[in-house]
Amino acid sequence: MGWYDDFRGVLLTTAGRYREAADCYAKVVTVTPWSLIRLVVCHSELGEIKQAQDVLAKVKAHYRGLSLDQIIDTEVDFYQDATVCVRYRAILERIDDQE
């Protein structure tokens, strides 16, 4: 059930249960860019920097021509919880700087 694992992965990422979330995303045939952003967060928080960079490259390829800031504004900043937005933005920028 792709949609279920994708949605569950999003919830688990938000809850800080990164290994379980990454396992959910691994079950999805086509992970949406929205969820790929969260998979970057999972890998980063698990210390899997190379994997985080690889997934971020997929996100950037999907949004070819947009800056990381624009991608984040599209995929992250709609959260009502500003703390989550700030945390995800910081993680994505840190991974991007390491490339």
C-alpha distances in whole Angstrom, upper triangle without the diagonal:
4,6,6,6,9,10,11,12,15,16,16,18,20,21,22,20,20,19,16,15,15,13,10,11,12,8,8,10,12,12,14,18,18,15,17,20,19,18,22,23,21,23,26,26,25,28,26,28,28,24,24,27,25,22,24,26,23,23,26,26,24,26,29,32,31,33,31,32,31,27,27,29,26,23,24,27,26,25,28,28,31,30,27,28,31,29,26,29,31,29,28,32,32,30,31,35,34,33
4,5,5,6,9,10,10,12,14,15,16,19,20,21,19,18,18,15,13,13,12,9,9,10,7,5,7,8,9,11,14,14,12,14,17,16,15,19,20,18,20,23,24,23,26,24,25,25,21,21,24,21,18,21,22,19,19,23,22,20,22,25,29,28,29,27,28,27,24,24,25,23,20,21,24,23,23,26,26,28,28,24,25,28,27,24,26,28,26,25,28,29,27,28,32,31,30
4,6,5,6,8,10,11,12,14,15,17,18,20,18,18,18,16,13,14,14,10,10,12,10,8,10,10,9,10,14,13,11,14,16,15,15,19,19,18,21,23,24,24,27,25,26,26,23,22,24,23,19,21,23,20,19,23,23,20,22,25,28,27,28,26,27,26,22,22,23,21,18,19,22,20,20,23,23,26,26,22,23,26,25,22,25,27,25,24,28,29,27,28,31,31,31
4,5,5,6,8,10,11,12,14,16,16,18,16,17,17,13,12,14,12,9,10,12,10,9,12,13,12,13,16,15,12,15,17,15,16,19,19,18,20,23,23,23,26,25,26,27,23,23,25,24,21,23,25,22,21,25,25,23,25,28,31,29,30,28,29,28,24,24,25,23,19,20,23,21,20,22,23,26,25,22,23,26,25,22,25,28,25,25,29,29,28,29,32,32,32
4,6,5,6,9,10,10,12,14,15,16,14,13,13,10,9,10,9,5,6,9,7,6,10,11,10,12,15,14,11,13,15,13,13,16,17,15,17,20,20,19,22,21,23,23,20,19,22,21,18,20,22,20,19,23,23,21,23,27,30,28,29,26,27,27,23,23,24,22,19,19,23,22,20,23,23,25,24,21,22,25,23,20,24,25,23,22,26,27,25,26,30,29,29
4,5,5,6,9,10,11,13,14,15,14,13,14,11,9,10,10,6,6,9,8,6,10,9,7,8,11,10,7,10,12,10,10,14,15,13,16,18,18,19,22,20,21,22,18,17,20,19,15,17,19,17,16,20,20,18,20,23,26,24,25,23,24,23,19,19,21,18,15,16,19,18,17,20,20,22,22,18,19,22,21,18,20,23,20,20,23,24,22,24,27,27,26
4,5,5,6,9,10,11,13,14,14,14,15,12,9,12,12,9,9,12,12,10,13,13,10,11,13,11,8,12,13,11,12,16,15,14,17,20,19,20,23,22,23,24,21,19,22,22,18,19,22,19,18,22,23,20,22,25,28,25,26,23,24,23,20,19,20,18,15,15,18,16,15,18,18,20,20,17,18,21,20,17,20,23,21,20,24,25,24,25,28,29,28
4,5,5,6,8,10,10,12,11,11,12,9,7,10,10,7,9,12,11,11,15,15,12,13,15,13,10,13,14,12,12,16,15,13,16,19,18,18,21,21,23,24,20,19,23,22,19,20,23,21,20,24,25,23,24,28,30,28,28,25,26,26,22,21,23,21,17,17,20,19,17,19,18,21,20,17,19,22,20,18,21,23,21,21,25,25,24,26,29,29,29
4,5,5,6,9,10,10,9,8,10,7,4,7,8,5,6,9,10,10,13,13,10,12,13,11,8,10,11,8,8,12,11,10,13,15,14,15,18,17,19,20,17,15,19,18,15,17,20,18,17,20,22,20,22,25,27,25,25,22,23,23,20,18,21,19,15,15,18,18,16,19,18,20,19,15,17,19,17,15,18,20,17,18,21,22,20,22,25,25,25
4,6,5,6,9,10,10,10,12,10,7,9,11,9,9,12,13,12,15,14,11,11,12,9,7,10,10,7,9,12,11,10,13,15,14,16,19,18,19,21,18,16,19,19,15,16,19,18,16,19,21,19,20,24,26,23,23,20,21,21,17,16,17,16,12,12,15,14,12,15,14,16,16,12,14,17,15,13,16,18,16,16,20,20,19,21,24,24,25
4,5,5,6,9,9,10,12,10,8,11,13,10,11,15,15,15,18,18,15,15,16,13,10,13,13,10,12,15,13,12,15,17,15,17,20,20,22,23,20,19,22,22,19,20,23,21,20,23,25,23,24,27,29,26,26,23,23,23,20,18,20,19,15,14,16,15,13,15,14,16,15,12,14,17,15,14,17,19,18,18,22,22,22,24,27,27,27
4,5,5,6,5,7,9,7,5,9,10,9,10,13,14,15,18,18,15,16,17,14,11,14,13,10,11,13,11,9,13,15,13,13,17,17,19,21,18,17,20,21,18,19,22,21,20,23,25,24,25,28,30,28,27,24,24,25,22,20,21,21,17,16,18,18,15,17,16,18,16,13,16,18,15,14,18,19,17,18,21,21,20,23,26,25,26
4,5,5,6,5,9,8,6,8,11,10,10,13,15,15,18,18,14,15,15,12,9,11,10,6,8,10,8,7,10,11,10,11,15,15,16,18,16,14,17,18,15,16,19,19,17,20,22,21,22,25,27,24,24,20,21,21,19,16,18,18,14,13,16,16,14,16,14,16,14,10,13,15,12,10,14,15,13,14,18,18,17,19,22,22,23
4,5,8,9,12,11,9,12,14,13,14,17,18,18,21,20,17,16,16,13,11,13,12,8,11,13,10,10,13,14,12,14,17,18,19,21,19,17,20,21,18,18,22,21,19,22,24,23,23,26,28,25,24,21,20,21,19,16,17,17,14,12,14,14,11,13,11,12,11,8,11,13,10,10,13,15,13,15,18,18,18,21,23,23,25
4,6,8,11,10,9,13,14,14,15,18,19,19,23,22,19,19,19,16,14,16,15,11,13,15,12,11,14,15,12,14,17,18,20,23,20,18,22,23,20,21,24,24,22,25,27,26,27,30,32,29,27,24,24,25,22,19,21,21,18,16,17,17,14,15,13,15,13,10,14,15,13,13,16,17,16,18,21,21,20,23,25,25,27
4,6,9,9,9,11,13,14,15,17,19,20,23,22,19,20,19,17,14,16,14,11,12,13,10,8,12,12,9,10,14,15,17,20,18,16,19,21,18,19,23,22,21,24,26,26,26,29,31,28,26,23,23,25,22,19,21,22,18,16,18,19,16,17,14,16,13,11,14,15,11,12,15,15,13,16,19,18,18,21,23,22,24
4,6,6,6,9,10,11,13,15,16,17,21,21,18,19,20,17,14,16,15,11,11,13,11,8,11,12,10,10,14,15,17,19,17,16,20,20,18,19,23,22,22,25,27,26,27,30,32,29,28,25,25,27,24,21,24,24,20,18,21,21,18,20,18,19,17,14,17,18,15,14,18,18,16,18,21,20,19,22,24,24,25
4,5,5,6,9,10,11,12,15,16,19,19,16,17,17,16,13,13,13,9,8,10,8,5,7,9,7,7,11,11,13,16,13,12,16,17,15,16,19,19,19,22,24,23,24,27,29,27,26,22,23,25,22,19,22,22,18,17,20,21,19,21,19,20,17,14,17,18,14,13,17,16,13,15,18,17,16,19,21,20,22
4,5,5,6,9,10,11,13,15,18,19,16,18,19,18,14,14,15,12,10,12,11,7,8,11,9,7,11,11,14,16,13,13,17,17,15,17,20,20,20,23,25,24,26,28,31,29,28,25,26,27,24,22,25,25,21,20,23,24,22,24,22,23,21,18,20,21,18,16,20,20,16,18,21,20,18,21,23,22,23
4,6,5,6,9,10,11,13,17,18,15,18,19,17,14,15,16,12,11,14,13,9,11,14,12,11,15,14,17,19,16,16,19,19,17,19,22,21,21,24,26,25,27,29,32,30,30,26,27,28,25,23,26,25,21,20,24,24,22,24,22,24,22,18,21,22,19,18,21,22,19,20,23,22,21,24,26,25,26
4,5,5,6,9,10,11,15,15,12,14,15,14,10,11,12,9,8,11,10,7,10,12,11,11,14,14,16,18,14,14,17,17,14,16,19,18,18,21,23,21,23,26,29,27,26,23,24,25,21,20,22,21,18,17,20,20,18,21,19,21,19,16,18,20,17,15,18,19,16,17,21,20,19,21,24,23,24
4,5,5,6,9,10,13,14,11,13,14,14,10,10,11,9,6,9,10,6,8,11,11,10,13,11,14,14,11,11,14,14,12,14,17,16,16,19,20,20,22,24,27,25,25,22,24,24,21,20,23,22,18,18,21,22,20,23,22,23,21,18,19,21,18,16,19,19,16,16,20,19,17,19,22,21,21
4,6,5,7,9,12,14,12,15,17,16,13,13,15,12,10,13,13,10,11,14,14,12,15,14,17,17,13,14,18,16,14,17,20,18,19,22,23,22,24,27,30,29,28,25,27,28,24,23,26,25,21,21,25,25,23,26,25,26,24,21,23,24,21,19,22,23,20,20,24,23,20,23,26,24,24
4,5,5,7,11,12,10,13,15,14,11,12,14,11,10,14,14,11,13,16,16,15,18,16,19,19,16,16,19,18,15,18,20,18,18,22,22,21,23,26,29,28,28,25,27,27,23,22,25,23,19,19,23,23,21,24,23,25,24,20,22,24,21,19,22,23,20,20,24,24,22,24,27,26,26
4,5,5,9,9,7,10,12,12,8,8,11,9,7,11,12,10,11,15,15,15,17,15,17,17,13,13,16,15,12,14,17,14,14,18,19,17,20,23,26,24,25,22,24,24,20,19,22,20,17,17,21,21,20,23,23,24,23,19,20,23,20,17,20,22,18,18,22,22,19,21,24,23,23
4,6,8,9,8,12,14,15,11,11,14,12,10,13,14,12,12,16,17,15,17,15,17,16,13,14,16,14,12,15,17,15,16,19,19,19,21,24,27,26,26,24,26,26,22,22,25,23,20,21,24,25,24,27,26,28,26,23,24,26,23,20,23,24,21,20,23,23,20,22,25,24,23
4,6,9,9,13,15,16,12,13,16,15,12,16,17,15,16,19,20,18,21,19,21,20,16,17,20,18,15,19,20,17,18,22,22,20,23,26,29,28,29,26,29,28,24,24,27,25,21,22,26,26,25,28,27,29,28,25,26,28,25,23,25,27,24,23,27,27,24,25,29,28,27
4,6,6,9,12,13,10,11,14,14,12,15,17,15,16,20,21,20,22,20,21,21,17,17,19,17,14,17,18,15,16,20,19,17,20,23,26,25,27,24,26,26,22,22,24,22,19,20,24,23,23,26,26,28,27,24,24,27,25,22,24,26,23,22,25,26,23,24,28,27,26
4,6,10,13,14,12,12,16,16,14,17,19,18,18,22,23,22,24,21,23,21,18,18,20,17,15,18,18,15,16,19,18,16,20,22,25,25,27,25,27,26,22,23,25,23,20,22,26,25,25,29,29,30,30,26,26,29,27,24,26,28,25,23,27,28,24,25,29,28,26
4,6,9,11,10,10,13,14,13,15,18,17,18,21,22,22,24,21,22,20,17,17,18,16,13,15,16,12,13,16,15,13,16,18,22,21,23,22,24,22,19,20,22,19,17,19,23,22,23,26,27,28,28,24,24,27,25,22,23,26,23,21,24,25,22,23,26,26,24
4,7,8,6,6,10,10,9,12,14,14,15,17,19,19,21,19,19,18,15,14,16,14,11,13,14,10,10,14,14,12,14,17,21,20,21,19,21,20,16,17,19,16,14,16,19,19,20,23,23,24,24,21,20,23,21,18,20,22,19,18,21,22,19,20,24,23,22
4,5,5,6,9,10,10,12,14,15,16,18,20,21,22,20,20,20,17,15,17,15,11,12,14,10,9,13,13,10,12,15,18,17,18,17,18,17,13,14,16,13,10,13,16,16,17,21,21,22,23,19,18,21,20,17,18,21,19,17,20,22,19,19,23,23,22
4,5,5,6,9,9,10,13,14,15,17,18,20,21,19,18,18,15,14,14,13,10,10,11,8,6,9,10,7,9,12,15,13,15,13,15,13,10,11,13,10,8,11,14,14,16,19,20,20,21,17,16,19,18,14,15,18,16,13,16,19,16,16,20,20,19
4,6,6,7,9,10,12,13,15,16,17,19,21,19,19,20,17,14,16,15,12,11,14,12,9,12,13,11,11,15,17,15,16,13,14,13,10,10,11,9,6,8,11,11,12,16,16,17,18,14,13,16,16,12,13,16,15,13,16,18,17,17,20,21,21
4,5,5,6,9,10,10,12,14,15,16,19,17,17,18,15,13,15,14,10,11,14,12,10,13,15,13,14,17,20,18,18,16,17,16,13,12,14,12,9,10,14,14,14,17,17,18,18,14,14,17,16,12,14,17,15,13,17,18,16,17,21,21,21
4,5,5,6,9,10,10,12,14,15,17,15,14,14,11,10,11,10,7,8,10,8,7,10,12,10,12,15,18,16,16,14,16,15,12,12,15,13,10,11,15,16,16,20,19,20,19,16,15,17,16,12,14,16,13,11,15,16,14,14,18,18,17
4,5,5,7,9,10,11,13,15,16,14,14,15,12,9,11,11,8,7,10,10,7,10,13,11,12,15,17,15,14,11,13,13,9,8,12,11,7,8,12,13,13,17,16,16,16,13,12,14,12,8,10,12,10,8,12,13,11,12,16,16,16
4,5,5,6,9,10,10,12,14,13,14,15,12,10,12,13,10,10,13,12,11,14,16,15,16,19,21,18,18,14,15,16,13,11,14,13,10,9,13,14,13,16,15,16,15,11,11,13,11,8,11,13,10,9,13,14,13,14,17,18,18
4,5,5,6,8,10,11,12,11,11,12,9,7,10,10,7,9,12,11,10,14,15,15,16,19,21,19,19,16,18,18,15,14,17,16,13,13,16,17,17,20,19,19,18,14,15,16,14,11,13,14,11,11,14,15,12,14,17,17,17
4,5,5,6,9,10,11,9,9,10,8,5,7,8,6,6,10,10,9,12,14,14,15,17,20,18,16,13,15,16,13,12,16,15,12,12,16,18,17,20,19,19,17,14,14,15,12,9,11,12,8,7,11,11,8,10,13,13,13
4,6,5,6,8,10,10,10,12,10,7,10,12,10,9,13,14,12,15,17,17,18,20,22,19,18,14,16,17,14,12,16,16,13,11,15,17,15,18,16,16,14,11,12,12,9,7,9,10,6,7,11,10,9,12,14,14,15
4,5,5,6,9,8,10,12,10,8,11,13,10,12,15,15,14,17,19,19,20,23,25,23,21,18,19,21,18,16,19,19,16,14,18,19,17,20,18,19,16,13,15,15,12,10,13,13,10,11,14,13,12,15,17,16,17
4,6,5,6,5,6,8,6,5,9,10,9,10,13,14,14,16,18,19,20,22,24,23,21,18,20,21,18,17,21,21,17,17,20,22,21,23,22,21,19,16,17,17,14,12,14,14,10,11,14,12,10,13,15,14,15
4,5,5,5,5,9,8,6,9,11,10,11,14,15,15,16,19,20,20,22,24,22,20,16,18,20,18,16,19,20,17,16,19,21,20,23,20,20,17,15,15,15,12,10,12,11,7,9,11,9,7,11,13,11,13
4,5,7,9,12,11,9,12,15,14,14,17,18,18,20,22,23,23,25,27,25,23,19,20,22,20,18,21,22,19,17,19,21,19,22,19,19,16,14,15,15,11,10,13,12,8,11,13,11,11,14,16,14,16
4,5,8,11,10,9,13,14,14,15,18,19,19,21,23,24,25,27,29,27,25,22,23,25,22,21,24,24,21,20,23,25,23,25,22,22,19,17,19,18,15,14,17,15,12,14,16,14,13,16,18,16,17
4,6,9,9,9,11,13,14,15,17,19,19,21,23,24,25,26,28,26,24,21,23,25,23,21,24,25,22,21,24,26,24,27,24,24,21,19,20,19,16,15,17,15,11,13,15,12,11,14,15,13,15
4,6,6,6,9,10,11,12,14,16,17,18,20,22,23,24,26,25,23,20,22,24,22,20,24,24,22,21,24,26,25,28,26,25,23,20,21,20,17,16,17,16,12,13,15,13,10,14,15,12,13
4,5,5,6,9,10,10,12,14,15,16,18,20,21,22,24,22,20,17,20,22,19,19,22,23,20,20,23,25,25,28,25,24,22,20,20,19,16,15,16,14,11,11,12,10,7,10,11,9,10
4,5,5,6,9,10,11,13,14,15,17,19,20,21,23,22,20,18,21,23,20,20,24,24,21,22,25,27,27,30,28,27,25,23,23,22,19,17,18,17,14,13,14,12,9,11,12,9,9
4,5,5,6,9,10,11,13,14,15,17,19,20,22,21,20,18,21,22,19,19,22,22,19,20,23,25,25,28,26,26,24,21,21,21,19,16,17,17,13,13,15,14,10,12,14,12,11
4,5,5,6,9,10,11,12,14,15,17,18,20,19,17,14,17,19,16,15,19,19,16,16,20,22,21,25,23,22,21,18,18,18,15,13,14,13,10,9,11,10,7,9,12,10,10
4,5,5,6,9,10,10,12,14,15,16,18,17,15,13,16,18,15,15,19,19,17,17,20,23,23,27,25,24,23,20,19,19,17,14,14,14,11,9,11,10,6,7,10,8,7
4,5,5,7,9,10,11,13,15,15,18,17,17,15,18,19,16,17,20,20,18,19,22,24,24,28,27,26,25,22,21,22,20,17,17,17,14,12,14,14,10,10,13,12,9
4,5,5,6,9,10,11,13,14,17,16,16,13,16,17,14,14,18,17,14,16,19,21,21,25,24,24,23,19,19,20,18,14,15,16,13,11,13,14,10,11,14,13,12
4,5,5,6,9,10,11,12,14,13,12,10,13,14,11,11,15,14,13,14,17,19,20,23,23,22,21,18,17,17,16,12,12,13,11,8,10,11,8,8,11,11,10
4,5,5,6,9,10,10,13,12,12,11,14,15,12,14,17,16,15,17,20,22,23,26,26,25,25,22,20,21,19,16,16,17,14,11,13,14,10,9,12,12,9
4,5,5,6,9,10,13,13,14,12,16,15,12,14,17,15,14,16,19,21,22,26,26,25,25,22,20,22,20,17,17,18,16,13,15,16,13,12,16,16,13
4,5,5,6,9,11,10,11,9,12,12,8,10,13,12,10,13,16,17,19,22,23,22,22,19,17,19,18,14,14,16,14,11,13,15,12,11,15,16,14
4,5,5,6,8,8,8,7,11,10,8,10,13,12,12,14,17,19,20,24,24,23,23,21,18,19,19,16,14,16,15,11,12,15,12,10,14,15,12
4,5,5,9,9,11,11,14,13,11,14,16,15,14,17,20,21,23,27,27,27,27,24,22,23,23,19,18,20,19,15,16,18,15,13,17,17,14
4,6,9,9,12,12,14,13,10,13,15,12,12,15,18,19,21,25,26,25,26,23,21,22,22,19,18,20,19,15,17,20,17,15,19,20,17
4,6,6,8,9,11,9,7,11,12,10,11,14,16,17,20,23,24,23,24,22,19,21,21,18,16,19,18,15,16,19,17,14,18,19,17
4,6,8,10,13,11,10,13,15,13,14,17,19,21,23,27,28,26,27,25,22,23,24,20,19,21,20,16,17,20,18,15,18,19,17
4,7,10,12,10,10,13,14,13,15,18,19,21,24,27,28,26,28,25,22,23,24,21,19,21,21,17,17,20,19,15,18,20,18
4,7,8,6,6,10,10,10,12,14,15,17,20,23,24,23,24,22,19,19,21,18,15,18,18,14,14,18,17,14,16,19,17
4,5,5,6,9,10,11,12,14,14,17,20,23,23,21,22,20,17,17,18,16,13,15,15,12,11,14,14,11,13,16,15
4,5,5,6,8,10,10,11,12,15,17,20,20,18,19,17,14,14,15,12,9,11,12,8,8,11,11,8,11,13,13
4,5,5,6,9,10,10,10,13,15,18,18,16,17,16,12,12,14,12,8,11,12,10,9,12,13,11,13,16,16
4,5,5,6,9,10,10,12,15,18,19,17,19,17,13,14,16,14,11,14,15,12,12,16,16,13,16,19,18
4,5,5,6,8,10,12,14,17,18,17,18,16,13,14,15,12,10,13,13,10,11,15,14,12,15,18,17
4,5,5,5,7,9,11,14,15,13,14,12,9,10,11,9,7,10,11,8,9,13,13,12,15,17,17
4,6,6,5,8,10,13,14,12,14,13,9,11,13,11,9,13,14,12,12,16,17,15,18,20,20
4,6,7,8,11,14,15,15,17,15,11,14,15,13,12,15,16,13,15,18,18,17,20,22,21
4,6,7,9,13,14,14,15,12,10,13,13,10,10,14,14,11,14,17,16,16,19,21,20
4,6,6,10,10,10,11,9,6,9,10,7,8,11,12,10,13,15,15,15,18,20,21
4,5,8,9,8,10,9,6,8,11,9,9,12,14,13,14,17,18,17,20,22,23
4,6,9,9,12,10,8,11,13,12,12,16,17,16,17,20,21,21,23,26,26
4,5,7,9,7,6,10,11,11,12,15,16,16,18,20,21,21,24,26,26
4,6,9,9,8,11,13,13,14,17,18,19,20,23,24,24,26,28,30
4,5,6,7,9,10,11,13,15,16,17,19,21,22,23,25,27,28
4,5,5,6,9,10,10,12,14,15,16,18,20,21,22,25,26
4,5,5,6,9,10,11,12,14,15,17,19,20,21,23,25
4,6,5,6,8,10,11,12,14,15,17,18,20,21,23
4,5,5,6,9,10,11,12,14,16,16,18,20,22
4,6,5,6,9,10,11,12,14,15,16,19,21
4,5,5,6,9,10,11,12,14,15,17,19
4,5,5,6,9,10,11,12,14,16,17
4,6,5,6,9,10,10,12,14,16
4,6,5,6,9,10,11,12,15
4,5,5,6,9,10,11,13
4,5,5,6,9,10,11
4,5,5,6,9,10
4,5,5,6,9
4,5,5,7
4,5,5
4,6
4
